[in-house]
Amino acid sequence: MPTRLKNFEGLYGDTQHPFLDSFLHHELLEVRSRLYDWDINEHLHTDLIQLFFFISGNGILLSELRRVTLTPPCVVLIPTNTLHGFAFQSDMVGEVFTIAEQALDAFFKSKPHIFLELNQLRQYPFAGQPAVFDQLYWLKNRLVQELNEDHLEKKTQLQLVLQMLLISLYRTQQESEIPSPTSPNRTLQYFNDFQKLIRQSIHKLKTIQEYASSLNITSVHLNRICQSVVKKSALQIVHDNLTNEAKKYLLNTTYSLSEISYVLNFKDPAYFSRLFKKQTGLSPGQFRKMGKT
């Protein structure tokens, strides 16, 4: 029986959504990590974003072939549908918030450039910025307090505090790097929507014309949008997403190359292999072998 890709609609190890009537879940890191001896295998969550607060201790973030040393105090943001895992030492102290993606989308509907930045796997280190981390930690505590109490307009208050926390992270990112030129909001909204359409149809991709039609724009317009935001064509964006999906199967399942080709709706496994090598510089077999070393 082939090993399947670990994909959870809820939290790690859960088969059901943990907060059907809300948009936010919180727990201490040790609650789930102890159950798995502090090793969280690579997995992904559909429609969920996770925000980890690491206070102290040691650990490594795993994502595809990347191994990133965690540097507490820090915050790690895991976007939806992003392969990730952790190798913690038992001294790691932290907390994790799990957020419904649709809530984040609603928060920043008029500010798609913020959503775009927050939709990337990233570690925010604060060892050199204790005052900034103290502010974030205070907001984190307000969220926990509000979750655990029952007051009027609880959901509204949670939304406001969470937005403050996320905007603080966005500011941190912008102030620590040279800001990229800001694209018009509508352009970024189209780009975000295009990315969502690709993820939704990743196992049965459409033509660029079909994606453009779903967005009520032309394929020429869609290509211009992609070029303006990431300097790639629309087809390259599709191929990037397809390659990332293939990587997940290569590293986390025992499916054969033919089976992965079938899952990703390639009629010809040889074409799948050529495309993968063009994208990564490695054949699928070479990439899988590297992941095992």
Secondary structure, DSSP 8 states (H G I E B T S, - for coil): ------EESSSTT-SS-S-TT-SEEEEEHHHHHGGGTTEEEEEEESSEEEEEEEEES-EEEEETTEEEE--SSEEEEE-TT--EEEEE-TT-EEEEEEEEHHHHHHHTTT-HHHHHHHTS-EEEE-TT-HHHHHHHHHHHHHHHHHHHS--TTHHHHHHHHHHHHHHHHHHHHHHHS-------HHHHHHHHHHHHHHHHTTTS---HHHHHHHTTS-HHHHHHHHHHHHSS-HHHHHHHHHHHHHHHHHHH----HHHHHHHTT-S-HHHHHHHHHHHHSS-HHHHHHHHH-
